[in-house]
Amino acid sequence: MSDHKFSPPAAASVETVLTHGGRVPDEQFGFVNTPVYRGSTVLFKTLADLDAQSQRYLYGRGGNPTTEAVEAVVTELEGAYRTKLVPSGLAAITIALLACVKAGDDVLITDCAYEPGRTFADGYLTRMGVSVRYFDPRIGAGLAELMQPNTRAILAESPGSLTFEVQDIAVLAKVARAGGARLIVDNSWATPLYHRPLALGADIVVHAATKMFVGHSDVMAGTISTNEECWADVERIRTLLGFFSSGDDAFLVARGLRTLAVRMKEHQARALDIALWLERQDEVSRVLHPALPSHPDHAIWKKNFTGAGSLFGFVLKPARREAMAAFVDHMRIFGMGFSWGGYESLCLPVKMGKARSVKPWPQDGNLFRVHIGFEDLDDLKADLAAALARYSAAR
């Protein structure tokens, strides 16, 4: 067995935390990575142990060393009290909301929120007697005018993963605190490497770990990180609902986290390169990337973020749906899929539909969302250039 036991310095960098966090080789016979623990039954040695239920693990649904390895890293990155790994980003959102409300309460949700989260709020929270309202993502301190005595939760997503409005989390947190509500923030786009909502006053941070944390498009996962005040409620709801992530899934999340810092740097640089290139194309009427000076929320992004993610949007000049099909149907490198965060580039036509309810989407062109992966940039530009030519011809 190895005698080495990693003891990070008090102010270890994120790169060091990602490389070593959650790993205790001395507890795993010296093996570098925490192995996959598969199991449901945990044995007790004596009746006294069973009665006390004080041993580290009681039953598989509560977690195991593999899931805890992931939770330890994310907790450190987010500056959280505790973190729980759950089966999906949607599970993280639903648990977080349910941990904050009961029948008769009110919830405010940003109008650019992840659409499945909206569906849960409209289709389930309303059925259990919770009123659900939406707010303009750029409302800022004006959110205070929407607060009601029974408002108990505010859900923000900064930036929105379809339309990329950036919300000032510190401002929203101040409003939430004054009104006795908890602020939940979806931080999937920037990850805690580039944005730390808890430090800005948020109470709960959720991630679609499927995306940037995993980074390989091969497993579904979510995380919920909280301050100390919210932890008991979140863990109570998770336990009641029976949400649990397997050791196999947790191992793949842990694998992805080890390279998150280097992947985020590369994704950021590549996405900005493509975004700047798109701004110069005749068919493109607008590029929606918070790190670009042309973005209306660029100042908020510069204030609260230290970097940018792989995902952004762009709007093409108005055209028939046949032109949209011509754009995406014959791409040779960009795939068309709903997720993002992997090594492969994606391009998705976006239909706003019911994804907005407060303010109509103001752009009159066709919206596309792209995730920039690790292919050669010249190859990606050539693929986009050919798509733009097909779009122009079909307009």
C-alpha positions as CSV (number, residue, x, y, z in Angstrom):
1,M,0.0,0.0,0.0
2,S,1.2,3.5,-0.8
3,D,2.2,5.7,2.1
4,H,1.2,8.9,0.2
5,K,-1.9,10.7,1.3
6,F,-2.7,13.9,-0.5
7,S,-3.1,16.9,1.7
8,P,-3.9,20.0,-0.4
9,P,-2.7,23.4,0.8
10,A,-5.4,25.7,2.3
11,A,-5.7,27.8,-0.9
12,A,-5.1,25.1,-3.5
13,S,-5.9,26.1,-7.1
14,V,-8.9,24.6,-8.9
15,E,-6.5,22.6,-11.1
16,T,-5.0,20.9,-8.0
17,V,-8.4,20.3,-6.4
18,L,-9.7,18.7,-9.7
19,T,-6.6,16.5,-9.9
20,H,-6.5,15.3,-6.3
21,G,-9.9,16.1,-4.7
22,G,-12.1,13.3,-3.6
23,R,-9.2,10.7,-3.9
24,V,-7.8,9.0,-0.8
25,P,-5.5,6.3,-2.1
26,D,-4.6,5.1,1.4
27,E,-8.3,4.0,1.8
28,Q,-8.2,2.2,-1.6
29,F,-5.1,0.0,-1.2
30,G,-3.0,2.7,-2.9
31,F,-5.0,2.8,-6.2
32,V,-5.0,6.3,-7.6
33,N,-8.8,6.5,-8.5
34,T,-11.6,5.6,-6.1
35,P,-13.0,2.4,-7.6
36,V,-16.6,1.7,-8.7
37,Y,-18.6,0.6,-5.7
38,R,-21.7,-1.3,-6.7
39,G,-24.0,-2.4,-3.9
40,S,-27.3,-2.2,-2.2
41,T,-26.8,-4.1,1.1
42,V,-24.5,-2.9,3.7
43,L,-23.8,-5.3,6.6
44,F,-23.9,-4.6,10.3
45,K,-21.7,-6.6,12.7
46,T,-23.9,-6.5,15.7
47,L,-27.4,-5.7,16.8
48,A,-26.0,-2.7,18.7
49,D,-24.6,-1.4,15.4
50,L,-27.9,-1.9,13.7
51,D,-29.7,0.0,16.4
52,A,-27.2,2.8,16.5
53,Q,-27.0,3.2,12.7
54,S,-23.9,5.3,13.1
55,Q,-21.6,3.5,10.7
56,R,-20.5,5.4,7.6
57,Y,-22.8,3.6,5.1
58,L,-26.2,2.1,6.0
59,Y,-27.8,1.2,2.6
60,G,-26.7,1.7,-1.0
61,R,-29.3,4.3,-1.8
62,G,-27.6,6.7,0.6
63,G,-24.3,6.8,-1.3
64,N,-20.9,5.1,-1.4
65,P,-17.2,6.0,-1.7
66,T,-17.5,6.5,-5.5
67,T,-20.4,9.0,-5.3
68,E,-18.8,10.8,-2.3
69,A,-15.6,11.3,-4.3
70,V,-17.5,13.4,-6.8
71,E,-19.5,15.2,-4.1
72,A,-16.2,16.2,-2.3
73,V,-14.7,17.8,-5.4
74,V,-17.8,19.7,-6.4
75,T,-18.3,20.9,-2.8
76,E,-14.7,22.3,-2.8
77,L,-15.1,24.0,-6.2
78,E,-18.4,25.6,-5.4
79,G,-17.4,26.7,-1.9
80,A,-20.5,24.8,-0.6
81,Y,-21.4,23.2,2.7
82,R,-22.3,19.9,1.1
83,T,-23.1,18.5,-2.4
84,K,-25.2,15.6,-3.5
85,L,-24.9,13.7,-6.8
86,V,-28.2,12.8,-8.4
87,P,-29.2,11.1,-11.7
88,S,-29.7,14.2,-13.9
89,G,-29.7,17.9,-14.1
90,L,-33.5,17.9,-14.1
91,A,-33.4,15.8,-10.9
92,A,-31.2,18.5,-9.3
93,I,-33.6,21.2,-10.3
94,T,-36.7,19.3,-9.0
95,I,-35.1,18.4,-5.7
96,A,-33.9,21.9,-5.1
97,L,-37.3,23.4,-5.8
98,L,-39.2,20.9,-3.7
99,A,-36.7,21.5,-0.9
100,C,-37.8,25.1,-0.7
101,V,-41.6,25.0,-1.1
102,K,-44.8,23.5,0.2
103,A,-48.5,23.9,-0.9
104,G,-49.5,27.5,-0.8
105,D,-46.1,28.9,-1.6
106,D,-45.0,30.8,-4.6
107,V,-42.0,30.4,-7.0
108,L,-40.4,32.8,-9.3
109,I,-38.4,31.4,-12.3
110,T,-36.3,33.2,-14.9
111,D,-38.0,33.3,-18.3
112,C,-34.8,31.8,-19.9
113,A,-34.7,28.7,-17.6
114,Y,-34.0,25.2,-18.9
115,E,-37.3,24.1,-20.5
116,P,-37.6,20.7,-18.7
117,G,-37.4,22.7,-15.4
118,R,-40.2,24.9,-16.6
119,T,-42.2,21.8,-17.5
120,F,-41.8,20.4,-14.0
121,A,-42.8,23.7,-12.4
122,D,-45.9,24.1,-14.6
123,G,-46.9,20.5,-14.6
124,Y,-46.1,19.4,-11.1
125,L,-45.5,22.3,-8.7
126,T,-48.8,23.8,-9.8
127,R,-50.6,20.5,-9.1
128,M,-49.3,20.4,-5.6
129,G,-50.6,23.9,-4.9
130,V,-47.5,26.0,-5.6
131,S,-48.0,29.1,-7.7
132,V,-45.4,29.5,-10.5
133,R,-44.5,32.8,-12.1
134,Y,-41.8,33.9,-14.5
135,F,-39.6,37.0,-14.6
136,D,-37.7,38.9,-17.2
137,P,-34.1,37.6,-17.0
138,R,-32.9,41.2,-17.2
139,I,-35.2,42.5,-14.4
140,G,-32.4,42.9,-11.9
141,A,-33.4,44.7,-8.7
142,G,-36.9,45.1,-10.2
143,L,-37.5,41.5,-9.1
144,A,-38.4,43.0,-5.7
145,E,-41.7,44.3,-7.2
146,L,-42.7,40.7,-8.0
147,M,-42.0,39.3,-4.5
148,Q,-45.0,38.2,-2.5
149,P,-45.3,37.3,1.2
150,N,-45.4,33.6,0.2
151,T,-42.6,33.6,-2.4
152,R,-40.1,31.0,-1.1
153,A,-37.9,30.2,-4.1
154,I,-36.3,32.0,-7.0
155,L,-34.7,29.9,-9.8
156,A,-32.1,31.6,-12.0
157,E,-30.0,30.3,-14.8
158,S,-27.1,32.5,-15.8
159,P,-26.7,32.6,-18.7
160,G,-29.8,31.0,-20.1
161,S,-28.9,28.0,-22.1
162,L,-31.0,28.9,-25.1
163,T,-31.0,32.7,-25.3
164,F,-28.0,33.5,-23.1
165,E,-29.2,36.4,-20.9
166,V,-26.9,36.9,-18.0
167,Q,-28.5,37.5,-14.6
168,D,-26.7,39.5,-11.8
169,I,-26.8,36.8,-9.1
170,A,-25.7,39.2,-6.3
171,V,-28.6,41.5,-7.0
172,L,-31.1,38.6,-7.2
173,A,-29.7,37.1,-3.9
174,K,-30.2,40.4,-2.1
175,V,-33.8,40.5,-3.3
176,A,-34.4,36.9,-2.3
177,R,-32.9,37.4,1.2
178,A,-35.0,40.5,1.8
179,G,-38.1,38.7,0.9
180,G,-37.4,35.5,2.8
181,A,-36.9,33.3,-0.3
182,R,-34.1,31.0,-1.3
183,L,-32.2,31.6,-4.5
184,I,-31.4,28.6,-6.7
185,V,-28.9,29.0,-9.5
186,D,-28.3,26.7,-12.5
187,N,-24.5,27.1,-13.0
188,S,-24.0,24.5,-15.7
189,W,-22.7,26.9,-18.4
190,A,-19.8,28.4,-16.6
191,T,-19.1,25.7,-14.0
192,P,-17.6,26.8,-10.6
193,L,-14.3,27.4,-12.4
194,Y,-15.7,30.6,-14.0
195,H,-18.7,31.5,-11.8
196,R,-19.4,30.9,-8.1
197,P,-23.0,31.8,-7.2
198,L,-22.8,30.8,-3.6
199,A,-20.1,33.4,-3.1
200,L,-22.5,36.0,-4.6
201,G,-25.2,35.1,-2.1
202,A,-27.1,32.2,-3.7
203,D,-28.4,29.4,-1.4
204,I,-28.4,26.4,-3.8
205,V,-26.4,25.7,-6.9
206,V,-27.4,23.0,-9.4
207,H,-25.6,21.5,-12.3
208,A,-26.5,19.3,-15.3
209,A,-23.3,17.4,-14.6
210,T,-24.1,15.5,-17.8
211,K,-22.6,18.5,-19.6
212,M,-19.3,20.0,-18.6
213,F,-18.5,17.9,-15.6
214,V,-18.8,14.6,-17.5
215,G,-17.4,16.0,-20.8
216,H,-17.7,12.8,-22.8
217,S,-21.5,12.6,-23.6
218,D,-21.7,9.2,-22.0
219,V,-23.6,9.5,-18.7
220,M,-26.5,11.4,-17.2
221,A,-25.8,13.1,-13.8
222,G,-26.7,16.2,-11.8
223,T,-25.3,17.9,-8.7
224,I,-26.9,20.0,-5.9
225,S,-24.6,22.1,-3.8
226,T,-25.9,24.2,-0.9
227,N,-25.0,26.5,2.0
228,E,-25.3,25.1,5.5
229,E,-28.8,26.4,6.1
230,C,-30.4,24.6,3.0
231,W,-28.6,21.3,3.2
232,A,-31.0,19.4,5.6
233,D,-34.0,20.3,3.4
234,V,-32.3,19.2,0.2
235,E,-31.1,15.9,1.6
236,R,-34.5,15.2,3.2
237,I,-36.3,15.7,-0.2
238,R,-33.7,13.6,-2.0
239,T,-34.0,10.8,0.5
240,L,-37.8,10.9,0.4
241,L,-37.8,10.8,-3.4
242,G,-35.2,8.0,-3.6
243,F,-32.9,9.7,-6.0
244,F,-29.6,7.9,-6.2
245,S,-26.6,7.8,-8.7
246,S,-24.9,4.5,-9.3
247,G,-21.2,3.9,-8.7
248,D,-20.7,3.4,-12.4
249,D,-22.2,6.8,-13.2
250,A,-20.3,8.5,-10.4
251,F,-17.0,7.0,-11.7
252,L,-17.6,8.6,-15.1
253,V,-18.4,11.9,-13.5
254,A,-15.2,11.7,-11.5
255,R,-13.2,10.9,-14.6
256,G,-14.6,14.0,-16.4
257,L,-13.9,16.3,-13.5
258,R,-10.2,15.5,-13.5
259,T,-9.8,17.2,-16.9
260,L,-12.4,20.0,-16.4
261,A,-10.0,22.8,-16.1
262,V,-8.0,22.1,-19.2
263,R,-11.2,21.3,-21.2
264,M,-12.9,24.6,-20.1
265,K,-9.9,26.6,-21.2
266,E,-9.9,24.9,-24.6
267,H,-13.7,25.1,-25.0
268,Q,-13.6,28.8,-24.0
269,A,-10.9,29.7,-26.5
270,R,-12.5,27.8,-29.4
271,A,-16.0,29.0,-28.8
272,L,-14.8,32.6,-28.7
273,D,-12.9,32.1,-31.9
274,I,-16.0,30.7,-33.7
275,A,-18.3,33.4,-32.2
276,L,-16.0,36.2,-33.5
277,W,-15.9,34.5,-36.9
278,L,-19.7,34.3,-37.0
279,E,-20.0,38.0,-36.2
280,R,-18.3,38.7,-39.5
281,Q,-20.6,36.5,-41.7
282,D,-23.2,38.3,-43.8
283,E,-26.1,35.8,-43.0
284,V,-25.6,36.2,-39.3
285,S,-27.6,39.0,-37.7
286,R,-26.5,38.5,-34.1
287,V,-24.2,36.3,-32.0
288,L,-25.4,35.6,-28.5
289,H,-22.2,35.1,-26.5
290,P,-21.9,36.8,-23.1
291,A,-18.1,37.2,-23.5
292,L,-18.5,39.3,-26.6
293,P,-18.6,43.1,-26.1
294,S,-21.7,43.1,-28.4
295,H,-23.7,41.1,-25.9
296,P,-26.1,43.3,-23.9
297,D,-25.2,41.7,-20.6
298,H,-21.4,41.8,-21.2
299,A,-20.8,44.2,-18.3
300,I,-22.6,41.8,-15.9
301,W,-20.6,38.9,-17.3
302,K,-17.3,40.7,-16.8
303,K,-18.3,41.6,-13.2
304,N,-19.4,38.1,-12.0
305,F,-17.6,35.6,-14.3
306,T,-13.9,34.8,-14.8
307,G,-14.4,32.9,-18.0
308,A,-16.9,31.6,-20.6
309,G,-18.3,28.2,-21.6
310,S,-18.5,26.3,-24.8
311,L,-22.1,27.1,-25.6
312,F,-23.6,30.1,-27.4
313,G,-26.2,31.1,-29.9
314,F,-26.5,33.0,-33.1
315,V,-29.4,34.4,-35.2
316,L,-29.5,34.1,-38.9
317,K,-31.5,36.4,-41.1
318,P,-35.2,35.5,-41.5
319,A,-35.8,32.6,-43.9
320,R,-38.2,29.7,-44.6
321,R,-37.9,26.5,-42.6
322,E,-36.5,24.8,-45.7
323,A,-33.5,27.1,-45.3
324,M,-33.0,25.9,-41.7
325,A,-33.1,22.4,-42.9
326,A,-30.6,23.2,-45.6
327,F,-28.3,24.6,-42.9
328,V,-28.3,21.7,-40.6
329,D,-29.1,18.6,-42.6
330,H,-25.9,18.4,-44.6
331,M,-23.4,19.4,-41.9
332,R,-20.4,17.1,-41.9
333,I,-18.8,17.8,-38.5
334,F,-21.5,19.5,-36.4
335,G,-24.0,17.0,-35.0
336,M,-27.6,17.9,-34.1
337,G,-28.5,17.0,-30.5
338,F,-30.0,18.4,-27.3
339,S,-27.1,18.2,-25.0
340,W,-23.6,19.8,-24.9
341,G,-20.3,19.7,-23.0
342,G,-18.7,16.8,-24.9
343,Y,-15.7,16.6,-27.2
344,E,-17.9,16.8,-30.3
345,S,-19.4,20.0,-31.7
346,L,-23.2,20.4,-31.9
347,C,-25.5,22.7,-33.7
348,L,-29.2,22.8,-32.8
349,P,-32.0,24.9,-34.4
350,V,-34.0,26.4,-31.5
351,K,-37.8,26.8,-31.6
352,M,-38.7,29.1,-28.7
353,G,-42.3,28.0,-28.5
354,K,-43.4,27.8,-24.8
355,A,-39.8,28.5,-23.6
356,R,-40.8,32.1,-23.1
357,S,-43.9,33.5,-21.3
358,V,-43.0,37.0,-20.0
359,K,-41.3,38.7,-22.9
360,P,-41.6,37.5,-26.5
361,W,-38.3,36.5,-28.0
362,P,-37.3,39.8,-29.8
363,Q,-35.2,38.3,-32.7
364,D,-37.1,37.9,-36.0
365,G,-34.5,35.5,-37.5
366,N,-33.8,31.9,-37.0
367,L,-32.0,31.0,-33.7
368,F,-29.3,28.3,-33.6
369,R,-27.4,27.0,-30.5
370,V,-23.8,25.7,-30.9
371,H,-21.5,23.8,-28.6
372,I,-17.8,24.0,-29.8
373,G,-15.9,20.8,-29.3
374,F,-12.3,19.8,-30.0
375,E,-12.3,19.4,-33.8
376,D,-9.9,21.6,-35.9
377,L,-11.2,25.2,-35.9
378,D,-10.7,25.6,-39.7
379,D,-12.7,22.4,-40.3
380,L,-15.5,23.7,-38.1
381,K,-15.5,27.1,-39.9
382,A,-15.6,25.3,-43.3
383,D,-18.6,23.3,-42.1
384,L,-20.4,26.4,-41.0
385,A,-19.4,28.4,-44.1
386,A,-20.9,25.7,-46.3
387,A,-24.1,25.6,-44.1
388,L,-24.4,29.4,-44.4
389,A,-24.1,29.2,-48.2
390,R,-26.8,26.6,-48.3
391,Y,-29.0,28.8,-46.1
392,S,-28.5,31.8,-48.2
393,A,-29.3,29.9,-51.4
394,A,-32.5,28.5,-49.9
395,R,-33.8,31.9,-48.4
